Amino acid sequence: MLTTRPRGTSDILPGEVEKWQYLEQVIHRLCREYGYSEIRTPIFEHTELFERGVGETTDIVQKEMYTFLDRGGRSITLRPEGTAAVVRAYLENKLYAGPQPVKLYYTGPMFRYDRPQAGRYRQFNQFGVEVLGSHDPALDAEVIAMAMDFYGRLGLKNLNLLINSVGCPRCRPVLREKLQDFFRARVDRLCSHCRGRLERNPLRILDCKEERCREAGKDAPTSLDYLCPDCEAHFQAVLKQLEKLGVAFTVDRSLVRGLDYYTNTAFEITVQGIGAQNSIGGGGRYNGLVKECGGPDIPGIGFALGLERVLLTMEQQGIVIPRPPKLDVFLATADEAARDRALVLVQRLRQEGLAVDMDYLGRSLKSQMKYAGKLGVGLVVILGSDELERGVVTLRDMSAGSQREIPLDRLAGEVRQHGLKHVSGEGKYGS
C-alpha cells in the first residue's frame, strides 16, 4: 500500500525528531572533546567492500545485506555497517598520508534485512567512531571509555561492559583448529549456515543467533586459551588502562562479535529490559582491515552504537530529554488590517534570530490564542489596528496569564529577555 511504510522502518515525526536532535548534539560535543572529526560516507557502496571487509561467512553478508544490481550491472549494497566504508574513504582520500592516528566519527542510517523487534529495525541509525593508525592499548581503553561516557552523559544506568580478545592472525589458526575439532563432534546439532562455516571460519559459529548453535557452542574452546604472548600482553594492558579510568568491565571469554575483521580487543555493551537482544553497542580492534581493503598494514579500532536502542533504553529507564521551545513567540492578529501587516513583522523578527509563526487559516483572535496554547508557545504578540497606529503591540505571557503593551521597536529584545528568564523551565520529552 502507498500509505504503509516498509516493514522494519519507522517515521520520525515532529515531537520525536527533537529527541534525535538532542542525541546528535550530545554526540557532536562528545566527539569534539575527544578530538574526533566527522566523516560522511555514501549510503551505498560496491558489494565487494562488505564481502571482503565484513566477511563472507558472517550473518550480515550471508543473510542480511540489501544488495542489488544498478543500471550498469554493478552489484551495489546499502551499507549494513559503517567501518568498512570509513576505511574505504580513508584509503581513497589518502588520509593515511597525513598526521596519524586519524580519529573519525559518523552518524546515519544502516540497513540490514533482519527480524524487526524492540529497538531493532531494517533501517536503523548508528553513532560510530573509528581510529586508524595506532595499536596503543591506551587507545583501546579511550575508545571504550568514550562509548561509556556517551551513555553516562545521557543518564543511562545498569550497563554491562563485556570485553574479550579474539587474538590475531598468528594465534587464530590454533583456535581455528581447536574449534573445528570441537564442532565436528557436534556437526549434526548445527544449522545449515554453521555447517558451511565449520571448515571456512568456525569462529563465526560462536556468533550464530540460532538457539541450537548456541547450545552446541557451550564449553567450546575460547580465544583467551590460545592467545600469543603479544596478544596476551596487549589485552592485559587494555584491562589495566580501563581500571585506571575507573571503567568497570567483565571479561567474557565467549564474546566474538559479528564481523570477521576484529582482532585483539572486542567489546559489547548490554543493558537489561529492552528485549531479547540486549546489546546497545559494541566494537573492537580491526588491525587487518585496511590491508584487506587494499591499503597498507595500518591498525584500527572503533565502535558502533545503535541509536534506536539508546532511545528505547532511555524510555525504559524513565529518562527525560530536554525539549527546546518550538517557537519563541506567536503573532496573533485582531483584525484584517493587522493581518495585512503581520507577515512583514513575522519576517522581521525571524531576521533578528527569533522563531516566530502566525495564523494562516483566518482564525478568530480567540481561536488563534487557543492554537498558540496547543503549540506550547510561552509568548503571544497580539497585533491590532489600534496598536499599529500607536506603534505598539500587546505581549501576552501565556503561562502567567498577564499581558502588557510595549513599543514595537522593543519587541525582539523583550522576547529574548523572556526566553532568558524561562530557559531553566524548558519542557521535557517524556521517555
C-alpha positions as CSV (number, residue, x, y, z in Angstrom):
1,M,0.0,0.0,0.0
2,L,1.2,3.5,-0.8
3,T,0.2,4.7,2.7
4,T,2.1,2.0,4.6
5,R,5.9,2.2,5.2
6,P,8.1,-0.9,4.5
7,R,8.3,-3.3,7.4
8,G,11.3,-2.7,9.6
9,T,11.4,1.1,9.0
10,S,10.0,4.0,11.0
11,D,8.8,7.6,10.6
12,I,10.5,10.0,12.9
13,L,7.8,12.6,13.4
14,P,7.8,16.1,14.9
15,G,7.8,15.6,18.7
16,E,10.1,12.6,18.2
17,V,12.7,14.1,15.9
18,E,13.7,16.6,18.6
19,K,14.9,13.6,20.7
20,W,17.2,12.6,17.8
21,Q,18.5,16.2,17.6
22,Y,19.3,16.1,21.3
23,L,21.3,12.8,20.8
24,E,23.1,14.4,17.9
25,Q,24.0,17.4,19.9
26,V,25.5,15.2,22.7
27,I,27.4,13.2,20.0
28,H,28.9,16.2,18.3
29,R,30.1,17.7,21.6
30,L,31.5,14.4,22.9
31,C,33.4,13.8,19.7
32,R,34.8,17.4,19.7
33,E,36.1,16.9,23.3
34,Y,37.8,13.6,22.4
35,G,39.4,15.1,19.3
36,Y,37.3,13.3,16.6
37,S,36.3,14.8,13.2
38,E,33.1,13.9,11.4
39,I,33.1,11.9,8.2
40,R,30.1,11.3,5.9
41,T,30.2,8.3,3.5
42,P,27.7,7.2,0.8
43,I,24.7,5.2,1.9
44,F,25.6,2.6,-0.7
45,E,28.9,1.0,-1.7
46,H,30.2,-1.7,-4.0
47,T,29.1,-5.0,-2.6
48,E,32.7,-6.4,-2.7
49,L,33.7,-3.9,0.0
50,F,31.4,-5.5,2.6
51,E,32.1,-9.1,1.4
52,R,35.8,-8.6,1.9
53,G,35.7,-6.2,4.8
54,V,32.8,-7.6,6.9
55,G,33.4,-11.2,5.9
56,E,31.7,-13.7,3.6
57,T,30.8,-16.1,6.4
58,T,29.1,-13.5,8.6
59,D,25.4,-13.4,9.1
60,I,25.4,-9.8,7.8
61,V,26.8,-10.9,4.4
62,Q,25.1,-14.2,4.1
63,K,21.6,-13.2,5.3
64,E,21.1,-9.5,5.9
65,M,22.5,-7.3,3.2
66,Y,20.3,-5.3,0.8
67,T,22.1,-5.9,-2.4
68,F,21.0,-5.1,-6.0
69,L,22.4,-4.5,-9.5
70,D,22.4,-0.9,-10.7
71,R,21.6,0.1,-14.2
72,G,25.2,-0.5,-15.2
73,G,25.1,-4.1,-13.9
74,R,27.3,-3.3,-10.9
75,S,26.5,-5.0,-7.6
76,I,25.6,-2.4,-5.0
77,T,24.8,-2.8,-1.3
78,L,23.1,-0.4,1.1
79,R,25.7,-0.1,3.9
80,P,25.0,-2.6,6.7
81,E,27.7,-1.0,9.0
82,G,30.0,2.0,8.9
83,T,33.6,0.7,9.5
84,A,34.3,-0.7,6.0
85,A,33.0,2.5,4.3
86,V,35.2,4.6,6.6
87,V,38.2,2.5,5.8
88,R,37.5,2.8,2.1
89,A,37.3,6.6,2.4
90,Y,40.5,6.6,4.4
91,L,42.3,4.8,1.6
92,E,40.7,6.5,-1.4
93,N,41.3,10.0,0.0
94,K,44.8,9.1,1.3
95,L,44.1,10.1,4.8
96,Y,47.0,7.8,5.8
97,A,49.4,10.3,4.3
98,G,48.5,12.9,7.0
99,P,49.1,13.0,10.7
100,Q,48.3,9.8,12.5
101,P,46.2,8.5,14.1
102,V,43.2,9.7,12.3
103,K,40.1,9.9,14.6
104,L,36.8,10.0,12.8
105,Y,33.1,9.7,13.8
106,Y,29.8,9.3,11.9
107,T,26.1,9.1,12.4
108,G,23.5,7.9,10.0
109,P,21.3,5.1,8.7
110,M,22.4,1.5,8.1
111,F,20.4,-1.3,6.5
112,R,20.1,-5.0,7.4
113,Y,17.3,-7.5,6.4
114,D,16.8,-8.6,10.0
115,R,13.7,-9.7,12.0
116,P,12.2,-6.4,13.4
117,Q,11.9,-6.3,17.2
118,A,12.0,-3.8,20.0
119,G,14.6,-1.2,19.1
120,R,15.8,-3.1,16.0
121,Y,14.8,-2.1,12.5
122,R,15.8,-2.9,9.0
123,Q,16.8,0.7,8.5
124,F,18.4,1.8,11.7
125,N,20.8,4.6,12.9
126,Q,24.2,4.3,14.3
127,F,26.8,6.5,16.0
128,G,30.2,5.2,15.4
129,V,33.9,6.2,15.8
130,E,37.0,4.8,14.0
131,V,40.6,5.5,14.9
132,L,43.2,4.5,12.3
133,G,47.0,4.5,12.7
134,S,47.8,3.3,16.2
135,H,48.0,-0.1,18.1
136,D,48.4,1.6,21.5
137,P,46.3,-0.3,24.2
138,A,45.6,3.1,25.7
139,L,43.6,3.9,22.6
140,D,41.5,0.8,23.0
141,A,40.7,2.0,26.5
142,E,39.9,5.5,25.3
143,V,37.5,4.2,22.7
144,I,35.7,2.0,25.2
145,A,35.6,4.8,27.8
146,M,34.2,7.2,25.2
147,A,31.3,4.8,24.5
148,M,30.6,4.6,28.2
149,D,30.9,8.3,28.6
150,F,28.3,8.8,25.9
151,Y,25.8,6.6,27.7
152,G,26.7,8.4,31.0
153,R,26.0,11.8,29.6
154,L,22.5,10.6,28.6
155,G,22.0,9.3,32.2
156,L,21.8,5.6,31.3
157,K,22.2,3.1,34.2
158,N,22.7,-0.6,34.7
159,L,25.1,-1.0,31.8
160,N,27.4,-4.0,31.4
161,L,30.7,-3.8,29.5
162,L,31.8,-7.2,28.2
163,I,35.3,-7.5,26.8
164,N,37.5,-10.2,25.2
165,S,40.4,-10.6,23.0
166,V,39.9,-12.6,19.8
167,G,43.6,-12.8,19.0
168,C,45.5,-12.1,15.8
169,P,46.4,-14.0,12.6
170,R,49.3,-15.6,14.4
171,C,47.3,-17.2,17.2
172,R,44.0,-17.5,15.5
173,P,45.0,-20.6,13.5
174,V,45.4,-22.6,16.7
175,L,42.0,-21.6,17.9
176,R,40.5,-22.4,14.5
177,E,41.8,-25.9,14.6
178,K,40.5,-26.5,18.2
179,L,37.1,-25.1,17.2
180,Q,36.9,-27.4,14.2
181,D,37.7,-30.4,16.3
182,F,35.1,-29.4,18.9
183,F,32.3,-28.7,16.4
184,R,33.0,-31.7,14.1
185,A,31.8,-33.9,17.0
186,R,28.6,-31.8,17.1
187,V,28.0,-31.0,13.4
188,D,24.6,-32.6,13.5
189,R,23.4,-30.0,16.0
190,L,24.4,-27.0,13.9
191,C,22.3,-25.0,11.5
192,S,22.9,-25.3,7.7
193,H,24.8,-22.0,7.7
194,C,27.2,-23.1,10.5
195,R,27.9,-26.4,8.9
196,G,29.2,-24.4,6.0
197,R,31.2,-22.2,8.3
198,L,32.9,-25.2,10.1
199,E,35.7,-25.5,7.6
200,R,35.9,-21.9,6.4
201,N,35.5,-19.9,9.6
202,P,34.5,-21.9,12.7
203,L,34.8,-18.8,14.9
204,R,31.6,-17.5,13.3
205,I,29.6,-20.4,14.8
206,L,30.0,-18.8,18.2
207,D,28.2,-15.7,16.9
208,C,25.2,-17.6,15.4
209,K,21.8,-16.4,16.7
210,E,20.2,-19.9,16.2
211,E,19.5,-21.4,19.6
212,R,20.6,-24.9,18.5
213,C,24.0,-23.5,17.6
214,R,24.3,-21.6,20.9
215,E,23.6,-24.8,22.7
216,A,26.2,-26.7,20.6
217,G,28.7,-24.0,21.3
218,K,28.6,-24.2,25.1
219,D,32.0,-25.2,26.5
220,A,33.7,-24.5,23.1
221,P,37.4,-23.5,23.2
222,T,37.8,-19.8,23.6
223,S,40.3,-17.3,22.2
224,L,41.8,-16.5,25.6
225,D,43.0,-20.0,25.9
226,Y,45.3,-19.6,22.8
227,L,46.5,-16.0,22.7
228,C,50.0,-15.5,21.6
229,P,52.3,-13.5,24.0
230,D,51.8,-10.2,22.1
231,C,48.0,-10.5,22.2
232,E,48.0,-11.5,25.8
233,A,50.2,-8.5,26.7
234,H,48.0,-6.2,24.7
235,F,44.8,-7.4,26.3
236,Q,46.2,-7.1,29.8
237,A,47.4,-3.6,29.1
238,V,43.9,-2.6,27.9
239,L,42.3,-4.0,31.1
240,K,44.8,-2.2,33.2
241,Q,44.1,1.1,31.4
242,L,40.3,0.6,31.9
243,E,40.9,0.1,35.6
244,K,42.9,3.3,35.8
245,L,40.0,5.1,34.1
246,G,37.5,3.6,36.5
247,V,35.6,1.8,33.8
248,A,34.0,-1.3,35.2
249,F,34.1,-4.4,32.9
250,T,33.5,-8.1,32.8
251,V,35.8,-10.4,30.7
252,D,33.5,-12.6,28.5
253,R,35.6,-15.4,27.1
254,S,32.8,-16.3,24.6
255,L,32.5,-12.8,23.1
256,V,33.5,-12.7,19.4
257,R,31.2,-10.0,17.8
258,G,29.6,-10.5,14.4
259,L,32.2,-9.2,12.0
260,D,35.3,-11.0,10.6
261,Y,37.6,-8.0,10.7
262,Y,38.0,-8.0,14.5
263,T,41.4,-8.7,16.0
264,N,42.6,-8.4,19.6
265,T,40.1,-6.3,21.6
266,A,36.4,-7.0,21.2
267,F,33.8,-5.4,23.4
268,E,30.0,-5.2,23.8
269,I,27.7,-3.1,26.0
270,T,24.5,-4.6,27.2
271,V,21.5,-3.5,29.3
272,Q,18.6,-5.4,30.7
273,G,15.0,-4.6,30.0
274,I,15.0,-3.8,26.2
275,G,14.0,-7.2,24.8
276,A,15.7,-10.5,23.8
277,Q,18.6,-8.6,22.1
278,N,20.0,-6.6,25.0
279,S,23.1,-5.2,23.2
280,I,23.1,-1.5,22.7
281,G,26.6,-1.1,21.2
282,G,30.0,-2.6,20.8
283,G,33.2,-2.6,18.8
284,G,36.8,-3.6,18.8
285,R,40.1,-3.6,17.0
286,Y,40.5,-4.4,13.3
287,N,44.2,-4.3,12.6
288,G,44.0,-6.2,9.3
289,L,41.0,-4.4,7.7
290,V,42.9,-1.6,5.9
291,K,45.3,-4.1,4.3
292,E,42.3,-6.4,3.4
293,C,40.8,-3.4,1.6
294,G,43.9,-2.9,-0.5
295,G,45.8,-0.4,1.7
296,P,49.0,-0.5,3.8
297,D,49.1,-2.5,7.0
298,I,47.6,0.1,9.3
299,P,45.8,-0.8,12.6
300,G,42.4,0.5,13.6
301,I,39.8,0.4,16.3
302,G,36.2,1.7,16.7
303,F,32.7,1.2,18.0
304,A,29.1,1.5,16.7
305,L,26.1,2.2,18.9
306,G,22.5,1.8,17.8
307,L,20.6,5.0,18.5
308,E,17.2,3.4,18.4
309,R,18.4,1.1,21.1
310,V,19.7,4.1,23.1
311,L,16.3,5.9,22.9
312,L,14.5,2.7,23.9
313,T,16.7,2.3,26.9
314,M,16.2,5.9,27.9
315,E,12.4,5.3,27.7
316,Q,12.7,2.1,29.7
317,Q,14.7,3.9,32.4
318,G,12.4,6.9,32.6
319,I,15.0,9.4,31.4
320,V,13.5,12.7,30.1
321,I,15.1,14.6,27.3
322,P,15.4,18.4,27.4
323,R,12.9,20.0,24.9
324,P,13.6,23.4,23.4
325,P,10.6,25.5,22.8
326,K,9.2,25.1,19.3
327,L,8.7,28.9,18.9
328,D,9.9,32.0,20.8
329,V,6.7,33.8,20.0
330,F,3.4,33.5,18.1
331,L,1.9,36.5,16.3
332,A,-1.9,36.7,16.6
333,T,-3.9,39.3,14.7
334,A,-7.1,41.0,15.9
335,D,-8.4,42.3,12.5
336,E,-7.9,42.3,8.8
337,A,-5.7,45.5,8.8
338,A,-3.3,43.9,11.3
339,R,-3.3,40.7,9.3
340,D,-2.1,42.6,6.2
341,R,1.0,43.7,8.2
342,A,1.6,40.5,10.1
343,L,3.8,38.6,7.7
344,V,6.2,41.6,7.3
345,L,6.6,41.7,11.1
346,V,7.0,38.0,11.4
347,Q,9.7,38.0,8.8
348,R,11.5,40.9,10.5
349,L,11.5,39.1,13.8
350,R,12.9,36.0,12.1
351,Q,15.7,38.0,10.7
352,E,16.5,39.1,14.3
353,G,17.1,35.4,15.1
354,L,13.7,34.6,16.7
355,A,11.5,31.6,16.0
356,V,8.1,33.0,15.0
357,D,4.9,31.9,13.4
358,M,1.4,33.2,12.7
359,D,-2.0,32.0,11.7
360,Y,-2.7,31.1,8.1
361,L,-6.2,29.8,8.3
362,G,-8.1,33.0,9.0
363,R,-8.9,32.0,12.6
364,S,-10.6,34.4,15.1
365,L,-8.4,36.0,17.7
366,K,-9.8,33.6,20.3
367,S,-9.0,30.6,18.1
368,Q,-5.5,31.9,17.4
369,M,-4.9,32.1,21.2
370,K,-6.1,28.5,21.6
371,Y,-3.9,27.4,18.8
372,A,-0.9,29.1,20.3
373,G,-1.6,27.3,23.6
374,K,-1.7,23.9,21.8
375,L,1.7,24.8,20.3
376,G,3.1,25.4,23.8
377,V,4.2,28.9,23.0
378,G,5.1,31.0,26.0
379,L,4.6,34.4,24.4
380,V,1.9,35.7,22.1
381,V,2.1,39.1,20.3
382,I,-1.4,40.5,19.7
383,L,-1.5,42.9,16.9
384,G,-4.5,45.1,16.0
385,S,-5.3,48.3,14.0
386,D,-5.2,50.4,17.1
387,E,-1.8,49.1,18.2
388,L,-0.5,49.6,14.7
389,E,-1.5,53.3,14.7
390,R,0.2,53.8,18.1
391,G,3.4,51.8,17.2
392,V,2.9,49.3,20.0
393,V,1.9,45.6,20.4
394,T,0.3,43.6,23.2
395,L,2.7,41.0,24.6
396,R,0.9,38.2,26.4
397,D,2.7,35.8,28.8
398,M,0.7,32.6,28.3
399,S,2.0,30.8,31.5
400,A,1.4,33.8,33.8
401,G,-1.8,34.9,32.1
402,S,-0.6,38.5,32.1
403,Q,-0.2,41.0,29.2
404,R,1.2,44.4,28.6
405,E,1.8,46.9,25.8
406,I,5.3,47.5,24.6
407,P,6.7,49.7,21.8
408,L,7.1,47.7,18.5
409,D,10.8,48.5,18.2
410,R,11.4,46.9,21.6
411,L,9.6,43.6,20.8
412,A,12.6,41.5,19.8
413,G,14.6,42.5,22.9
414,E,11.6,41.7,25.2
415,V,11.1,38.3,23.6
416,R,14.8,37.5,24.1
417,Q,14.6,38.6,27.7
418,H,11.6,36.5,28.4
419,G,13.4,33.5,26.9
420,L,16.4,34.0,29.2
421,K,14.2,34.2,32.3
422,H,12.5,30.9,31.4
423,V,15.3,28.9,29.9
424,S,15.6,26.7,33.1
425,G,11.9,25.9,32.7
426,E,12.1,24.4,29.3
427,G,9.8,21.4,28.7
428,K,10.9,17.8,28.7
429,Y,10.2,15.0,26.4
430,G,8.9,12.1,28.4
431,S,10.9,9.0,27.6
